[in-house]
């Protein structure tokens, strides 16, 4: 995920409720996920010495929401910088 590529990538971590039947509610009018998701860009991170496990710090200030996604896409489309 750290590789340089034309299309930038982000890691999104979604925290789910303990009961897996409670995390998603959907109807014709709504799609609701419970709990919260956070994101982090892996661009520029140094290579890990481990080939099996890597710890990535995902700041709780990076809430993944419709507004934050729009902001990332807007910044990328204007400046070519992501995020």
N, CA, C and O atoms as a Tinker XYZ file with bonds, in Angstrom:
   332  protein
     1  N      0.812000   -1.212000    0.000000    73     2
     2  CA     0.000000    0.000000    0.000000    64     1     3
     3  C      0.847000    1.265000    0.000000    63     2     4     5
     4  O      0.339000    2.348000   -0.292000    81     3
     5  N      2.137000    1.143000    0.325000    73     3     6
     6  CA     2.995000    2.319000    0.355000    64     5     7
     7  C      3.531000    2.691000   -1.018000    63     6     8     9
     8  O      4.075000    3.781000   -1.193000    81     7
     9  N      3.388000    1.817000   -1.979000    73     7    10
    10  CA     4.010000    2.005000   -3.289000    64     9    11
    11  C      3.559000    3.300000   -3.957000    63    10    12    13
    12  O      2.411000    3.727000   -3.824000    81    11
    13  N      4.505000    3.916000   -4.684000    73    11    14
    14  CA     4.141000    5.088000   -5.482000    64    13    15
    15  C      3.278000    4.624000   -6.645000    63    14    16    17
    16  O      3.618000    3.669000   -7.343000    81    15
    17  N      2.180000    5.299000   -6.842000    73    15    18
    18  CA     1.264000    4.948000   -7.927000    64    17    19
    19  C      0.527000    6.187000   -8.378000    63    18    20    21
    20  O      0.513000    7.204000   -7.685000    81    19
    21  N     -0.085000    6.094000   -9.543000    73    19    22
    22  CA    -0.812000    7.239000  -10.086000    64    21    23
    23  C     -2.015000    7.595000   -9.223000    63    22    24    25
    24  O     -2.315000    8.774000   -9.035000    81    23
    25  N     -2.700000    6.597000   -8.701000    73    23    26
    26  CA    -3.859000    6.827000   -7.848000    64    25    27
    27  C     -3.451000    6.621000   -6.392000    63    26    28    29
    28  O     -3.047000    5.520000   -6.020000    81    27
    29  N     -3.547000    7.659000   -5.563000    73    27    30
    30  CA    -3.156000    7.528000   -4.161000    64    29    31
    31  C     -4.079000    6.568000   -3.414000    63    30    32    33
    32  O     -5.227000    6.357000   -3.805000    81    31
    33  N     -3.561000    5.995000   -2.341000    73    31    34
    34  CA    -4.390000    5.110000   -1.536000    64    33    35
    35  C     -4.312000    5.512000   -0.075000    63    34    36    37
    36  O     -3.322000    6.085000    0.379000    81    35
    37  N     -5.375000    5.199000    0.649000    73    35    38
    38  CA    -5.418000    5.430000    2.087000    64    37    39
    39  C     -5.853000    4.134000    2.751000    63    38    40    41
    40  O     -6.545000    3.313000    2.150000    81    39
    41  N     -5.437000    3.966000    3.995000    73    39    42
    42  CA    -5.865000    2.833000    4.811000    64    41    43
    43  C     -7.022000    3.320000    5.670000    63    42    44    45
    44  O     -6.907000    4.333000    6.360000    81    43
    45  N     -8.133000    2.599000    5.627000    73    43    46
    46  CA    -9.307000    2.950000    6.426000    64    45    47
    47  C     -9.549000    1.821000    7.415000    63    46    48    49
    48  O     -9.639000    0.656000    7.027000    81    47
    49  N     -9.655000    2.169000    8.692000    73    47    50
    50  CA    -9.899000    1.194000    9.747000    64    49    51
    51  C    -11.292000    1.458000   10.305000    63    50    52    53
    52  O    -11.578000    2.552000   10.792000    81    51
    53  N    -12.151000    0.453000   10.231000    73    51    54
    54  CA   -13.518000    0.563000   10.725000    64    53    55
    55  C    -13.647000   -0.237000   12.012000    63    54    56    57
    56  O    -13.406000   -1.445000   12.022000    81    55
    57  N    -14.024000    0.425000   13.087000    73    55    58
    58  CA   -14.254000   -0.248000   14.365000    64    57    59
    59  C    -15.710000   -0.702000   14.397000    63    58    60    61
    60  O    -16.619000    0.101000   14.184000    81    59
    61  N    -15.928000   -1.976000   14.662000    73    59    62
    62  CA   -17.265000   -2.549000   14.637000    64    61    63
    63  C    -17.743000   -2.885000   16.043000    63    62    64    65
    64  O    -16.927000   -3.122000   16.933000    81    63
    65  N    -19.066000   -2.907000   16.253000    73    63    66
    66  CA   -19.605000   -3.369000   17.524000    64    65    67
    67  C    -19.252000   -4.841000   17.738000    63    66    68    69
    68  O    -18.990000   -5.562000   16.776000    81    67
    69  N    -19.243000   -5.288000   18.994000    73    67    70
    70  CA   -18.905000   -6.687000   19.282000    64    69    71
    71  C    -19.846000   -7.656000   18.589000    63    70    72    73
    72  O    -19.410000   -8.687000   18.078000    81    71
    73  N    -21.134000   -7.334000   18.567000    73    71    74
    74  CA   -22.111000   -8.192000   17.895000    64    73    75
    75  C    -22.123000   -7.829000   16.419000    63    74    76    77
    76  O    -22.562000   -6.739000   16.051000    81    75
    77  N    -21.645000   -8.733000   15.570000    73    75    78
    78  CA   -21.521000   -8.392000   14.158000    64    77    79
    79  C    -22.860000   -8.154000   13.472000    63    78    80    81
    80  O    -22.887000   -7.594000   12.376000    81    79
    81  N    -23.961000   -8.557000   14.075000    73    79    82
    82  CA   -25.272000   -8.281000   13.510000    64    81    83
    83  C    -25.737000   -6.854000   13.750000    63    82    84    85
    84  O    -26.738000   -6.425000   13.176000    81    83
    85  N    -25.019000   -6.109000   14.597000    73    83    86
    86  CA   -25.412000   -4.745000   14.954000    64    85    87
    87  C    -24.698000   -3.660000   14.167000    63    86    88    89
    88  O    -25.047000   -2.488000   14.308000    81    87
    89  N    -23.719000   -3.997000   13.349000    73    87    90
    90  CA   -22.889000   -2.941000   12.769000    64    89    91
    91  C    -23.484000   -2.286000   11.543000    63    90    92    93
    92  O    -23.110000   -1.156000   11.227000    81    91
    93  N    -24.388000   -2.936000   10.839000    73    91    94
    94  CA   -24.927000   -2.356000    9.616000    64    93    95
    95  C    -26.442000   -2.455000    9.607000    63    94    96    97
    96  O    -27.005000   -3.522000    9.850000    81    95
    97  N    -27.103000   -1.330000    9.325000    73    95    98
    98  CA   -28.548000   -1.290000    9.179000    64    97    99
    99  C    -28.854000   -0.722000    7.798000    63    98   100   101
   100  O    -28.269000    0.283000    7.394000    81    99
   101  N    -29.762000   -1.358000    7.080000    73    99   102
   102  CA   -30.074000   -0.835000    5.748000    64   101   103
   103  C    -31.547000   -0.989000    5.425000    63   102   104   105
   104  O    -32.187000   -1.980000    5.777000    81   103
   105  N    -32.060000    0.017000    4.749000    73   103   106
   106  CA   -33.419000    0.029000    4.231000    64   105   107
   107  C    -33.341000    0.681000    2.856000    63   106   108   109
   108  O    -32.253000    1.017000    2.389000    81   107
   109  N    -34.474000    0.858000    2.214000    73   107   110
   110  CA   -34.463000    1.568000    0.932000    64   109   111
   111  C    -34.044000    3.024000    1.094000    63   110   112   113
   112  O    -33.555000    3.637000    0.145000    81   111
   113  N    -34.235000    3.586000    2.297000    73   111   114
   114  CA   -33.923000    4.993000    2.533000    64   113   115
   115  C    -32.591000    5.240000    3.226000    63   114   116   117
   116  O    -32.073000    6.355000    3.163000    81   115
   117  N    -32.016000    4.229000    3.888000    73   115   118
   118  CA   -30.833000    4.453000    4.725000    64   117   119
   119  C    -29.834000    3.302000    4.620000    63   118   120   121
   120  O    -30.196000    2.137000    4.453000    81   119
   121  N    -28.573000    3.679000    4.726000    73   119   122
   122  CA   -27.498000    2.724000    4.934000    64   121   123
   123  C    -26.701000    3.273000    6.103000    63   122   124   125
   124  O    -26.031000    4.298000    5.971000    81   123
   125  N    -26.765000    2.607000    7.239000    73   123   126
   126  CA   -26.176000    3.129000    8.466000    64   125   127
   127  C    -25.154000    2.131000    8.998000    63   126   128   129
   128  O    -25.464000    0.958000    9.207000    81   127
   129  N    -23.921000    2.617000    9.217000    73   127   130
   130  CA   -22.913000    1.798000    9.885000    64   129   131
   131  C    -22.719000    2.364000   11.280000    63   130   132   133
   132  O    -22.701000    3.580000   11.473000    81   131
   133  N    -22.576000    1.477000   12.244000    73   131   134
   134  CA   -22.390000    1.906000   13.626000    64   133   135
   135  C    -20.915000    1.894000   13.979000    63   134   136   137
   136  O    -20.129000    1.128000   13.422000    81   135
   137  N    -20.563000    2.741000   14.898000    73   135   138
   138  CA   -19.208000    2.979000   15.370000    64   137   139
   139  C    -18.520000    3.971000   14.459000    63   138   140   141
   140  O    -19.182000    4.852000   13.911000    81   139
   141  N    -17.221000    3.862000   14.278000    73   139   142
   142  CA   -16.513000    4.918000   13.562000    64   141   143
   143  C    -15.384000    4.341000   12.714000    63   142   144   145
   144  O    -14.878000    3.252000   12.986000    81   143
   145  N    -15.004000    5.082000   11.691000    73   143   146
   146  CA   -13.873000    4.706000   10.847000    64   145   147
   147  C    -12.860000    5.845000   10.857000    63   146   148   149
   148  O    -13.221000    7.019000   10.949000    81   147
   149  N    -11.591000    5.475000   10.761000    73   147   150
   150  CA   -10.489000    6.430000   10.736000    64   149   151
   151  C     -9.605000    6.108000    9.543000    63   150   152   153
   152  O     -9.584000    4.969000    9.077000    81   151
   153  N     -8.878000    7.096000    9.044000    73   151   154
   154  CA    -8.051000    6.887000    7.864000    64   153   155
   155  C     -6.640000    7.400000    8.102000    63   154   156   157
   156  O     -6.393000    8.236000    8.972000    81   155
   157  N     -5.716000    6.868000    7.294000    73   155   158
   158  CA    -4.338000    7.355000    7.296000    64   157   159
   159  C     -3.742000    7.096000    5.918000    63   158   160   161
   160  O     -4.018000    6.073000    5.292000    81   159
   161  N     -2.934000    8.020000    5.463000    73   159   162
   162  CA    -2.195000    7.841000    4.218000    64   161   163
   163  C     -0.888000    7.133000    4.553000    63   162   164   165
   164  O     -0.218000    7.485000    5.524000    81   163
   165  N     -0.530000    6.145000    3.758000    73   163   166
   166  CA     0.732000    5.424000    3.970000    64   165   167
   167  C      1.841000    5.964000    3.079000    63   166   168   169
   168  O      2.970000    5.474000    3.113000    81   167
   169  N      1.515000    6.972000    2.288000    73   167   170
   170  CA     2.502000    7.553000    1.387000    64   169   171
   171  C      3.683000    8.112000    2.177000    63   170   172   173
   172  O      3.503000    8.848000    3.147000    81   171
   173  N      4.878000    7.756000    1.754000    73   171   174
   174  CA     6.074000    8.288000    2.384000    64   173   175
   175  C      6.543000    7.544000    3.623000    63   174   176   177
   176  O      7.599000    7.874000    4.162000    81   175
   177  N      5.795000    6.552000    4.093000    73   175   178
   178  CA     6.241000    5.793000    5.253000    64   177   179
   179  C      7.414000    4.904000    4.866000    63   178   180   181
   180  O      7.482000    4.401000    3.744000    81   179
   181  N      8.330000    4.719000    5.799000    73   179   182
   182  CA     9.492000    3.890000    5.509000    64   181   183
   183  C      9.098000    2.418000    5.456000    63   182   184   185
   184  O      8.100000    2.004000    6.046000    81   183
   185  N      9.905000    1.636000    4.735000    73   183   186
   186  CA     9.639000    0.214000    4.573000    64   185   187
   187  C      9.812000   -0.494000    5.916000    63   186   188   189
   188  O     10.719000   -0.175000    6.685000    81   187
   189  N      8.940000   -1.448000    6.184000    73   187   190
   190  CA     9.009000   -2.227000    7.417000    64   189   191
   191  C      9.996000   -3.375000    7.246000    63   190   192   193
   192  O     10.155000   -3.912000    6.150000    81   191
   193  N     10.650000   -3.742000    8.328000    73   191   194
   194  CA    11.556000   -4.890000    8.289000    64   193   195
   195  C     10.795000   -6.201000    8.403000    63   194   196   197
   196  O     11.366000   -7.267000    8.173000    81   195
   197  N      9.514000   -6.140000    8.754000    73   195   198
   198  CA     8.689000   -7.339000    8.888000    64   197   199
   199  C      7.911000   -7.588000    7.604000    63   198   200   201
   200  O      7.379000   -6.659000    6.996000    81   199
   201  N      7.853000   -8.843000    7.202000    73   199   202
   202  CA     7.073000   -9.179000    6.009000    64   201   203
   203  C      5.697000   -9.729000    6.378000    63   202   204   205
   204  O      4.889000  -10.013000    5.494000    81   203
   205  N      5.423000   -9.881000    7.678000    73   203   206
   206  CA     4.138000  -10.455000    8.085000    64   205   207
   207  C      3.273000   -9.509000    8.907000    63   206   208   209
   208  O      2.053000   -9.496000    8.743000    81   207
   209  N      3.879000   -8.718000    9.789000    73   207   210
   210  CA     3.110000   -7.828000   10.660000    64   209   211
   211  C      3.676000   -6.423000   10.613000    63   210   212   213
   212  O      4.887000   -6.222000   10.704000    81   211
   213  N      2.788000   -5.457000   10.470000    73   211   214
   214  CA     3.199000   -4.060000   10.469000    64   213   215
   215  C      2.213000   -3.286000   11.332000    63   214   216   217
   216  O      1.000000   -3.420000   11.174000    81   215
   217  N      2.734000   -2.482000   12.236000    73   215   218
   218  CA     1.883000   -1.631000   13.062000    64   217   219
   219  C      1.787000   -0.259000   12.407000    63   218   220   221
   220  O      2.798000    0.354000   12.064000    81   219
   221  N      0.568000    0.205000   12.242000    73   219   222
   222  CA     0.326000    1.517000   11.635000    64   221   223
   223  C     -0.478000    2.341000   12.627000    63   222   224   225
   224  O     -1.526000    1.907000   13.106000    81   223
   225  N      0.021000    3.534000   12.931000    73   223   226
   226  CA    -0.720000    4.440000   13.815000    64   225   227
   227  C     -1.744000    5.199000   12.990000    63   226   228   229
   228  O     -1.401000    5.854000   12.006000    81   227
   229  N     -3.011000    5.107000   13.399000    73   227   230
   230  CA    -4.099000    5.799000   12.711000    64   229   231
   231  C     -4.669000    6.826000   13.689000    63   230   232   233
   232  O     -5.332000    6.450000   14.656000    81   231
   233  N     -4.422000    8.110000   13.454000    73   231   234
   234  CA    -4.869000    9.136000   14.397000    64   233   235
   235  C     -6.397000    9.202000   14.498000    63   234   236   237
   236  O     -7.097000    9.164000   13.487000    81   235
   237  N     -6.894000    9.300000   15.712000    73   235   238
   238  CA    -8.338000    9.430000   15.904000    64   237   239
   239  C     -8.852000   10.768000   15.382000    63   238   240   241
   240  O    -10.060000   10.944000   15.222000    81   239
   241  N     -7.966000   11.697000   15.120000    73   239   242
   242  CA    -8.384000   12.974000   14.539000    64   241   243
   243  C     -8.739000   12.816000   13.059000    63   242   244   245
   244  O     -9.379000   13.692000   12.479000    81   243
   245  N     -8.326000   11.706000   12.449000    73   243   246
   246  CA    -8.619000   11.449000   11.031000    64   245   247
   247  C     -9.901000   10.633000   10.895000    63   246   248   249
   248  O     -9.869000    9.487000   10.447000    81   247
   249  N    -11.008000   11.217000   11.278000    73   247   250
   250  CA   -12.297000   10.531000   11.167000    64   249   251
   251  C    -12.658000   10.417000    9.687000    63   250   252   253
   252  O    -12.615000   11.407000    8.956000    81   251
   253  N    -13.012000    9.216000    9.248000    73   251   254
   254  CA   -13.423000    9.003000    7.867000    64   253   255
   255  C    -14.919000    9.247000    7.776000    63   254   256   257
   256  O    -15.721000    8.488000    8.320000    81   255
   257  N    -15.277000   10.306000    7.089000    73   255   258
   258  CA   -16.673000   10.715000    6.977000    64   257   259
   259  C    -16.903000   11.216000    5.556000    63   258   260   261
   260  O    -15.942000   11.416000    4.813000    81   259
   261  N    -18.149000   11.419000    5.168000    73   259   262
   262  CA   -18.389000   11.998000    3.843000    64   261   263
   263  C    -17.666000   13.334000    3.657000    63   262   264   265
   264  O    -17.114000   13.599000    2.589000    81   263
   265  N    -17.669000   14.166000    4.686000    73   263   266
   266  CA   -17.001000   15.466000    4.596000    64   265   267
   267  C    -15.486000   15.339000    4.446000    63   266   268   269
   268  O    -14.874000   16.049000    3.649000    81   267
   269  N    -14.887000   14.432000    5.213000    73   267   270
   270  CA   -13.428000   14.277000    5.107000    64   269   271
   271  C    -13.047000   13.686000    3.754000    63   270   272   273
   272  O    -12.019000   14.061000    3.190000    81   271
   273  N    -13.849000   12.775000    3.229000    73   271   274
   274  CA   -13.566000   12.205000    1.912000    64   273   275
   275  C    -13.688000   13.271000    0.820000    63   274   276   277
   276  O    -12.850000   13.334000   -0.080000    81   275
   277  N    -14.726000   14.106000    0.894000    73   275   278
   278  CA   -14.870000   15.198000   -0.075000    64   277   279
   279  C    -13.668000   16.141000   -0.006000    63   278   280   281
   280  O    -13.158000   16.587000   -1.033000    81   279
   281  N    -13.226000   16.435000    1.207000    73   279   282
   282  CA   -12.065000   17.308000    1.390000    64   281   283
   283  C    -10.802000   16.716000    0.780000    63   282   284   285
   284  O    -10.035000   17.429000    0.131000    81   283
   285  N    -10.578000   15.426000    0.981000    73   283   286
   286  CA    -9.405000   14.763000    0.404000    64   285   287
   287  C     -9.463000   14.792000   -1.123000    63   286   288   289
   288  O     -8.471000   15.095000   -1.786000    81   287
   289  N    -10.625000   14.476000   -1.664000    73   287   290
   290  CA   -10.775000   14.447000   -3.120000    64   289   291
   291  C    -10.610000   15.851000   -3.720000    63   290   292   293
   292  O    -10.010000   16.007000   -4.784000    81   291
   293  N    -11.131000   16.842000   -3.052000    73   291   294
   294  CA   -11.008000   18.215000   -3.525000    64   293   295
   295  C     -9.550000   18.660000   -3.498000    63   294   296   297
   296  O     -9.055000   19.241000   -4.465000    81   295
   297  N     -8.868000   18.388000   -2.395000    73   295   298
   298  CA    -7.461000   18.766000   -2.275000    64   297   299
   299  C     -6.635000   18.079000   -3.354000    63   298   300   301
   300  O     -5.753000   18.699000   -3.948000    81   299
   301  N     -6.912000   16.810000   -3.610000    73   299   302
   302  CA    -6.162000   16.079000   -4.628000    64   301   303
   303  C     -6.436000   16.634000   -6.023000    63   302   304   305
   304  O     -5.517000   16.789000   -6.827000    81   303
   305  N     -7.689000   16.929000   -6.301000    73   303   306
   306  CA    -8.039000   17.405000   -7.648000    64   305   307
   307  C     -7.459000   18.802000   -7.924000    63   306   308   309
   308  O     -7.162000   19.133000   -9.072000    81   307
   309  N     -7.300000   19.614000   -6.882000    73   307   310
   310  CA    -6.774000   20.965000   -7.061000    64   309   311
   311  C     -5.248000   20.980000   -7.048000    63   310   312   313
   312  O     -4.619000   21.606000   -7.900000    81   311
   313  N     -4.657000   20.284000   -6.073000    73   311   314
   314  CA    -3.206000   20.362000   -5.862000    64   313   315
   315  C     -2.441000   19.135000   -6.332000    63   314   316   317
   316  O     -1.214000   19.178000   -6.428000    81   315
   317  N     -3.134000   18.048000   -6.625000    73   315   318
   318  CA    -2.443000   16.812000   -6.959000    64   317   319
   319  C     -1.740000   16.203000   -5.762000    63   318   320   321
   320  O     -0.881000   15.335000   -5.913000    81   319
   321  N     -2.106000   16.658000   -4.569000    73   319   322
   322  CA    -1.506000   16.171000   -3.331000    64   321   323
   323  C     -2.576000   15.439000   -2.550000    63   322   324   325
   324  O     -3.695000   15.930000   -2.404000    81   323
   325  N     -2.231000   14.267000   -2.049000    73   323   326
   326  CA    -3.218000   13.461000   -1.336000    64   325   327
   327  C     -2.574000   12.834000   -0.130000    63   326   328   329
   328  O     -1.453000   12.333000   -0.225000    81   327
   329  N     -3.231000   12.846000    0.981000    73   327   330
   330  CA    -4.276000   13.776000    1.372000    64   329   331
   331  C     -3.619000   14.996000    1.814000    63   330   332
   332  O     -4.289000   15.953000    2.201000    81   331
